Amino acid sequence: MNSYTKTCIMNLMERRARRSRRWSKEEVRSLRQHLKLTQVKLAEELGTRQQTISEWETGMYQPRGASATLLSMIAERSGFTYGAAEEGHK
């Protein structure tokens, strides 16, 4: 397998992992705090309602579909570390 093919496969695997990522309420809140955004501002950035962000952070619902993918992309680009919420780091 050549290096181009390996790179394509790795990119595909990363995209699939991002799509299937399940966001815990702690991770949603931790990402928002990492970004130094209020619930209102994060909602504006994602094109959703503040109430939706609140529902994710309280565990009433979990982000799914495009919202989960966007959160993953934002987290990756901002240098957010998954699992830091459980360890008490930001």
Secondary structure, 3 states (H helix, E strand, C coil): CCHHHHHHHHHHHHHHHHHHCCCCHHHHHHHHHHCCCCHHHHHHHHCCCHHHHHHHHHCCCCCCHHHHHHHHHHHHHHCCCCCHHHHCCC
